[in-house]
Amino acid sequence: MKLVFSFLLLIAVSSNAQSLADSLGNPGFNLQDSLADKLADLALNNKRVKLADKDINVKKFEVQKNKAAWLNNMSASFNLNEANIKSTGTDQNNIFFPRYNLGLTLPLGFFFSKAKDVQIARGNYEMAEALKEAQVEETREAIKMQYQVYQAGKYLLALHETILQDENVLLKEAEAKFAKNEIGLQAFTDASRRYNAELVKKIGLLKDLNNAKYQLETLIGMPLEDALAKITATAK
């Protein structure tokens, strides 16, 4: 009975494997996914993009600072004629005219130097904005590419899982036959070795898939599960 069950399980697993293989073997199959574009829209959460935003704010402040710098270079003078202060109430005539003097002084080369400083600051600001746009575009493309790596890892793991299950069924069958002395030790050992080899491959595929996920999460700036939940919430 156990042997019959093993054969039935082998047929079921093989059927699933063939179904997946047929799907992947379809000429129309590709790794393109609309979800990749939606994940790419989250590029603004990337740490480098956020740093670029901070740099833009600094450069914008420098433009404003240079525009207002002329106030720091202005000096004022004020003079009130002493004789007018000490004049008697009976003296109705101003001894000195005007009663006070007010003056503003700017360095001769100020207008030329400050204009250049403002131009330089504005140029740095525009450059920071351009660098941010480039960083966003670069991050978007990286997210799309990394999502394909992640998807490919999932498909490879799914395919390998069917292979692993096949080997597991064959190992169970070999164990049953070995217990009945229907096969020798060598045949049983070969079946065990093949199964263990597939387990090793599974560990490698899991590691690759996890690494692909970590890199994708680094690019989008949040856990993948949170990103997918955010996309789903936005679509509602």
C-alpha angles and dihedrals in degrees: 000000000000090000091051091051090050091054091048090050091048091052092049094048092045089051092053091047091051091048092053091044090051090051093050091043092056110116089228094055117111139152094247111124130176087220089070090064091049091050089048088058087066091064090111088073090063112116094231091051090050090051089051088054091053090049090052090053091051092050091047090053090051090055091051091045093053092047090056095041093095088075090063092055097050118099124192131203129195129187129179115197107247094210092061090052092052096043115124123246090246091058105084096175124087108239090201128030127238104032091219141014126219123186138177122203130197126180112256096239095042099101092050097047096042092049089055092047091053091048091051092048092048090048091052090049093051090047091052090052091049091049090052091052090050091048091051092049092046091049092049091054092045091052092052092049094045091048088057089051089051093048092048089052091053092051093047091050092048092051092046091050089063090050090049091051090050090054091046091055090048090049092051088049091050091049091053093048092045090052089055092045089243092129133028130246092263094059091047091048092049091053091049092048093051091050093049090048090056090049089055090051090050091055090052092048091048090051091050092048093049091048090050090051093048092051091048091051090050090054095048092041098232142061112289091237090056091048092051091047090051091050091049092049091050092051092056 
